[in-house]
Amino acid sequence: MVQSVLGSLVLGYRPLWNAARRLAGVQLYVQPAGGARLDAPHLLRTLQELWTASSPPLLLTPRSPLLAAELLEHAPRGAPWIALPGSWLDEPQLRQHAQAAHGRGLRLVWQGELAQLPDADTARLFDNSLLHLTSADAVRALQSASAPRGAPAPANPLIRGQMYDNVASRALLTHCLDTSGALAVAGWPMEDVLYSLRHQPVQPSYEVVQKLLKAIDAEQSIDRFEEILSEDPLLAYRFLTYTNSAALGLRTGVDSLRRGLVMMGYGSLSRWLAEQLPHCATEPDLRPVRETMVLRALVTEHLLDAGEGKELRREVYLSGLLSQMDELLGEPLGAILRRLPLSERVYNAAVLRTGPYAPSLEMACALEDGDTQAITALCELHEMSLEHVNRALLRVLSERVVERPARG
């Protein structure tokens, strides 16, 4: 049996968000495991097999010059974008690979600091750039946006149509995406977005509540109801809180979304959702916050062995989904989850990072940071194979649906 290339590399990821505050793509970090030489053509074929027309575009980010050279040499036209740190192009052979790849139509992304842009000859090799913003860049950008009316404004250092990372505040995020026409930002400043909205209570998503109401009206399946309810961690938490409240008067505790849906009934669910609707959040900056939490939950669930039953998978998903409720509610996570009659396994994983679900949740968190050492250590500690971890991650990412603009 031929060994899969997924067993010989370490992956990590970071979402790319566009001006509509929707998923525009995924930055996929790639590093050979243990310094081994990676079969780049095999990796590219594997990604091609997993990805569909609705999957998010990929920005492959090799973490070694040798792997970058392999990808540049073998990637065909139409392959995922490849990011190259500007400093690597000082090596003549890698630069030649980049020139050849550009010549056959491969789309390359220059990666580096905004203050150290490439010269004209180098820039011609790249279709776009992922620019790292330093604190000085952030100050200059925000000063250009906040000059008093009538006063001479400093020049805006940001370049339209590019991608940016290290966007650490909501104000800078707004300036990048809405004022300066950035193509996307890598990652999302969750803490600052939530802090800036601290004076208004965080509410479930209007979009998700409407979607669930329409599914009820269309008499879709309970599986579909659960799927939609799981798209918003706060709505899921509010639902569990309500189904366990005296108002509903159920005799036994509800420890899962599925059980709550069964016991509540469509009519009661529809009325409860209608009551939520007037207070729901429509703030676009909260959408990536929710979707980031959902991505963690999906990866946590998919890291579980495929043979496990649906009930167990729902618990594992819930562990991931609720693991950042403290960020949303501004309270200790333990106190939040103790209000619900959840399985101790869910509480232990989300709060204590112990128990049978903790390995999956810890790995899902490590994959978000692309921390190679942490991922490798967790694989050894919990006896997870790299192939299993990487396949679970790619499956989740490939199944995320990206809304592409209609062609005129």
C-alpha positions as a printed Julia matrix, in Angstrom:
408×3 Matrix{Float64}:
   0.0    0.0     0.0
   1.44   3.4    -1.01
   1.93   5.71    1.96
  -0.11   8.9     1.76
   1.79  12.16    1.51
  -0.41  13.4     4.35
   1.57  11.25    6.77
   4.82  13.06    6.02
   3.88  16.68    6.58
   2.57  19.04    9.25
  -0.29  21.36    8.29
  -1.84  24.4     9.92
  -4.37  26.95    8.7
  -5.61  30.51    8.93
  -8.85  31.82    7.38
  -8.76  34.73    4.94
 -11.7   37.16    5.3
 -12.94  39.62    2.68
 -14.73  42.98    2.89
 -18.12  41.23    3.15
 -16.78  39.56    6.32
 -17.04  36.18    4.68
 -14.52  33.44    4.06
 -12.47  34.38    1.0
  -9.93  31.56    1.24
  -7.64  29.65    3.56
  -3.93  30.04    4.15
  -2.58  26.5     4.5
   0.8   26.17    6.19
   2.84  23.21    4.94
   5.99  21.8     6.5
   7.68  18.44    5.95
   7.63  16.3     9.1
  11.01  15.63   10.65
  12.92  17.38    7.88
  11.99  14.72    5.31
  11.76  15.62    1.62
   8.13  16.01    0.62
   6.59  14.58   -2.53
   5.2   17.85   -3.87
   3.37  16.37   -6.91
   1.62  13.87   -4.61
   0.54  16.69   -2.28
  -0.83  18.75   -5.17
  -2.77  15.74   -6.53
  -4.19  15.05   -3.06
  -5.43  18.63   -2.72
  -6.93  18.52   -6.22
  -8.83  15.35   -5.32
 -10.23  16.81   -2.1
 -11.19  20.26   -3.38
 -14.41  21.08   -5.24
 -15.66  24.14   -7.11
 -17.36  25.44   -3.95
 -14.35  24.88   -1.65
 -12.41  27.95   -0.46
  -9.37  28.99   -2.52
  -6.08  27.87   -0.99
  -2.97  29.92   -0.35
  -0.23  27.32    0.15
   2.43  28.62    2.49
   5.52  26.37    2.49
   7.66  26.74    5.58
  10.97  25.77    4.01
  12.73  27.04    0.85
  13.28  23.45   -0.3
   9.55  22.68   -0.19
   8.82  26.0    -1.9
  11.19  25.05   -4.73
   9.51  21.64   -5.08
   6.03  23.21   -5.27
   7.16  25.85   -7.74
   8.76  23.21   -9.95
   5.81  20.83  -10.05
   2.64  22.91   -9.58
   0.64  23.19  -12.81
  -1.31  26.19  -13.99
  -4.53  26.39  -11.96
  -2.89  25.0    -8.8
  -3.47  26.8    -5.48
  -1.73  30.12   -4.95
   1.74  29.77   -3.4
   3.12  32.29   -0.9
   6.85  33.06   -0.94
   8.67  35.17    1.67
  10.52  37.94   -0.11
  13.78  37.1     1.69
  13.85  33.63    0.09
  14.18  35.15   -3.37
  17.75  36.17   -2.58
  18.6   32.54   -3.32
  19.18  32.43   -7.12
  17.82  28.91   -7.69
  14.55  29.62   -5.88
  14.18  32.83   -7.84
  14.62  30.88  -11.08
  11.91  28.44   -9.96
   9.62  31.4    -9.23
  10.28  32.9   -12.66
   9.56  29.6   -14.4
   6.38  29.05  -12.36
   5.16  32.57  -13.13
   5.92  31.99  -16.8
   3.6   28.98  -16.98
   0.77  30.84  -15.24
   1.14  29.8   -11.61
  -0.26  32.45   -9.25
   2.3   33.55   -6.67
   1.9   35.72   -3.56
   4.78  37.8    -2.21
   4.97  37.65    1.58
   6.78  40.22    3.7
   6.56  43.53    5.53
   4.76  46.5     4.04
   7.89  48.65    4.54
  10.06  46.25    2.53
   8.21  45.89   -0.77
   9.95  44.08   -3.64
  11.66  45.86   -6.51
   9.83  46.16   -9.84
  11.48  43.11  -11.44
  10.57  40.91   -8.49
   7.06  42.34   -8.16
   6.27  41.29  -11.75
   6.53  37.64  -10.69
   3.62  37.97   -8.26
  -0.13  38.28   -8.68
  -0.69  39.55   -5.15
   0.98  40.01   -1.79
   0.36  39.15    1.84
   1.74  42.15    3.68
   2.66  42.04    7.35
   1.68  45.2     9.2
   4.04  46.37   11.94
   2.82  48.59   14.77
   4.35  51.58   12.94
   2.39  50.66    9.78
  -0.79  50.45   11.84
  -0.22  53.9    13.35
   0.44  55.5     9.95
  -2.62  53.81    8.41
  -4.93  54.92   11.2
  -3.52  58.45   11.21
  -4.29  58.73    7.51
  -7.88  57.76    8.24
  -8.44  60.03   11.25
  -7.02  63.39   10.17
  -9.37  66.29   11.1
 -11.49  67.69    8.28
  -9.55  70.31    6.36
  -6.19  69.28    7.82
  -3.57  67.66    5.56
  -3.86  63.9     6.03
  -0.76  61.69    6.07
  -0.51  59.4     3.05
  -2.27  56.06    3.49
   0.49  53.42    3.39
  -1.87  50.58    2.5
  -2.11  49.33   -1.1
  -5.46  48.47   -2.65
  -6.17  44.9    -3.69
  -3.56  43.28   -1.43
  -3.89  40.91    1.54
  -2.77  41.83    5.06
  -1.89  40.04    8.26
  -1.19  41.14   11.83
  -4.36  43.25   11.69
  -4.66  43.54   15.45
  -7.55  45.96   15.98
 -11.06  46.5    14.72
 -10.21  50.05   13.63
  -7.32  48.8    11.5
  -9.51  46.01   10.16
 -12.12  48.54    9.01
  -9.43  50.7     7.44
  -7.95  47.75    5.55
 -11.15  46.23    4.21
 -13.52  49.18    3.88
 -11.3   52.21    3.24
  -8.21  50.82    1.57
  -9.78  48.09   -0.56
  -7.82  45.13    0.78
  -8.54  41.85   -0.95
  -8.55  40.0     2.39
  -7.11  39.91    5.89
  -5.51  36.8     7.35
  -6.99  35.92   10.72
  -9.47  38.06   12.65
  -8.89  40.29   15.71
 -11.57  38.51   17.75
 -10.64  39.96   21.13
 -10.6   43.56   19.95
 -13.83  43.18   17.96
 -15.62  41.78   21.02
 -14.05  44.4    23.3
 -15.19  47.21   21.01
 -18.75  45.83   21.22
 -18.67  45.3    24.99
 -21.28  47.97   25.73
 -23.96  46.11   23.79
 -25.01  42.59   24.74
 -23.78  39.98   22.3
 -26.76  38.4    20.55
 -27.25  35.41   18.23
 -26.96  36.0    14.5
 -30.02  37.37   12.71
 -28.87  35.54    9.61
 -28.74  32.13   11.35
 -32.08  32.58   13.17
 -33.78  33.53    9.9
 -32.22  30.52    8.2
 -33.55  28.2    10.89
 -37.04  29.72   10.74
 -37.11  29.19    6.97
 -36.0   25.58    7.43
 -38.87  25.01    9.87
 -41.37  26.58    7.47
 -40.03  24.33    4.7
 -40.48  21.29    7.01
 -36.87  20.22    6.59
 -35.37  17.41    8.66
 -34.35  17.59   12.3
 -30.79  16.89   11.12
 -30.93  20.11    9.12
 -32.31  22.03   12.13
 -29.43  20.79   14.26
 -26.91  21.68   11.56
 -28.18  25.27   11.32
 -28.44  25.67   15.11
 -24.81  24.55   15.34
 -23.71  27.41   13.06
 -23.93  29.92   15.9
 -22.31  29.08   19.26
 -24.31  31.73   21.11
 -27.63  30.59   19.62
 -26.78  26.99   20.52
 -25.95  28.05   24.09
 -29.14  30.13   24.42
 -31.16  27.21   23.08
 -29.71  24.81   25.64
 -30.25  27.37   28.4
 -33.9   27.81   27.4
 -34.67  24.1    27.04
 -33.32  23.58   30.57
 -35.22  26.53   32.06
 -38.31  26.43   34.24
 -40.18  28.21   31.43
 -40.19  25.05   29.35
 -40.86  22.78   32.33
 -39.14  19.65   31.02
 -38.68  16.92   33.62
 -35.22  15.83   32.54
 -32.15  17.85   31.69
 -31.35  18.53   28.03
 -27.66  17.85   27.39
 -27.55  18.1    23.58
 -29.0   20.18   20.77
 -30.59  17.09   19.24
 -32.44  16.15   22.42
 -33.61  19.72   22.87
 -35.02  19.84   19.34
 -36.86  16.54   19.85
 -38.36  17.57   23.17
 -39.2   21.15   22.22
 -41.22  20.49   19.08
 -41.39  22.56   15.92
 -44.12  24.93   17.09
 -42.36  25.88   20.33
 -39.03  26.18   18.52
 -40.52  28.49   15.9
 -42.13  30.72   18.57
 -38.9   30.9    20.58
 -36.88  31.84   17.49
 -39.42  34.52   16.55
 -38.97  36.02   20.02
 -35.19  36.11   19.51
 -35.34  37.73   16.08
 -35.94  41.4    17.09
 -32.87  41.34   19.34
 -30.53  39.44   17.02
 -27.16  40.77   15.9
 -26.62  42.05   12.38
 -23.06  43.31   12.99
 -20.93  41.97   10.09
 -17.71  41.98   12.17
 -19.19  39.22   14.35
 -19.61  36.81   11.44
 -15.93  35.77   11.29
 -15.96  35.4    15.09
 -18.79  32.87   14.86
 -17.36  31.08   11.85
 -13.94  30.76   13.49
 -15.61  29.05   16.46
 -17.56  26.75   14.15
 -14.37  25.82   12.28
 -12.78  24.8    15.59
 -15.82  22.67   16.44
 -15.8   20.96   13.05
 -12.09  20.16   13.22
 -12.52  18.87   16.78
 -15.35  16.59   15.64
 -13.54  15.3    12.55
 -10.45  14.42   14.57
 -12.52  11.8    16.36
 -12.15   8.29   14.95
 -14.54   7.74   12.06
 -16.11   4.69   13.7
 -17.56   6.59   16.66
 -21.34   7.0    16.85
 -23.37  10.11   16.11
 -24.16  10.87   19.75
 -20.49  10.9    20.63
 -19.64  13.05   17.63
 -22.29  15.59   18.66
 -20.74  15.81   22.12
 -17.28  16.32   20.69
 -18.59  19.03   18.35
 -20.27  20.76   21.3
 -16.97  20.69   23.21
 -15.33  22.66   20.41
 -18.29  24.96   19.76
 -18.62  26.07   23.39
 -14.89  26.23   24.14
 -14.73  30.0    23.5
 -17.99  31.08   25.11
 -15.99  33.01   27.7
 -14.81  35.27   24.86
 -18.41  35.98   23.85
 -19.93  36.4    27.31
 -17.0   37.83   29.24
 -17.32  35.3    32.06
 -15.24  32.3    33.17
 -15.94  29.36   30.89
 -16.42  26.99   33.81
 -19.21  29.13   35.28
 -20.92  29.4    31.88
 -20.95  25.67   31.18
 -21.95  24.71   34.75
 -25.34  26.33   34.07
 -26.12  23.49   31.67
 -26.53  19.77   32.4
 -23.83  18.89   29.9
 -21.86  15.69   29.94
 -18.81  15.88   32.19
 -16.82  14.91   29.11
 -17.81  18.17   27.4
 -17.03  20.26   30.49
 -13.7   18.53   31.11
 -12.54  19.0    27.52
 -13.63  22.63   27.12
 -12.67  23.89   30.59
 -10.07  21.53   32.06
  -8.58  20.15   28.81
  -8.86  16.65   30.25
 -10.86  13.55   29.41
 -11.48  11.66   26.17
 -12.36  14.71   24.04
  -9.42  16.86   25.13
  -6.91  15.48   22.58
  -9.17  16.44   19.65
  -9.84  19.91   21.04
  -6.18  20.55   21.85
  -5.18  19.51   18.36
  -7.86  21.7    16.76
  -6.46  24.68   18.69
  -2.86  23.87   17.66
  -3.89  23.64   13.98
  -5.33  27.18   14.18
  -1.9   28.54   15.07
  -0.01  26.26   12.7
   2.32  25.5    15.61
   4.44  22.69   14.15
   6.1   21.73   17.42
   2.81  21.65   19.32
   1.1   19.6    16.6
   3.93  17.07   16.5
   4.06  16.83   20.29
   0.29  16.29   20.53
   0.46  13.56   17.9
   3.07  11.73   19.98
   1.31  12.36   23.3
  -2.13  11.21   22.14
  -0.94   8.63   19.6
  -2.55  10.41   16.65
  -1.11   9.9    13.19
  -0.22  12.95   11.11
  -2.16  11.48    8.22
  -5.33  11.27   10.33
  -4.92  14.84   11.62
  -4.17  16.3     8.19
  -6.97  14.42    6.47
  -9.48  15.62    9.09
  -8.33  19.23    8.67
  -8.43  19.16    4.87
 -11.84  17.53    4.85
 -13.27  20.3     7.04
 -11.65  23.07    5.0
 -12.66  21.6     1.65
 -16.3   21.35    2.77
 -16.6   25.02    3.71
 -18.65  26.75    1.03
 -17.37  30.06   -0.33
 -19.82  32.55   -1.81
 -18.33  33.72   -5.08
 -19.6   36.89   -6.79
 -21.92  36.3    -9.71
 -20.41  36.88  -13.12
 -21.78  39.84  -14.98
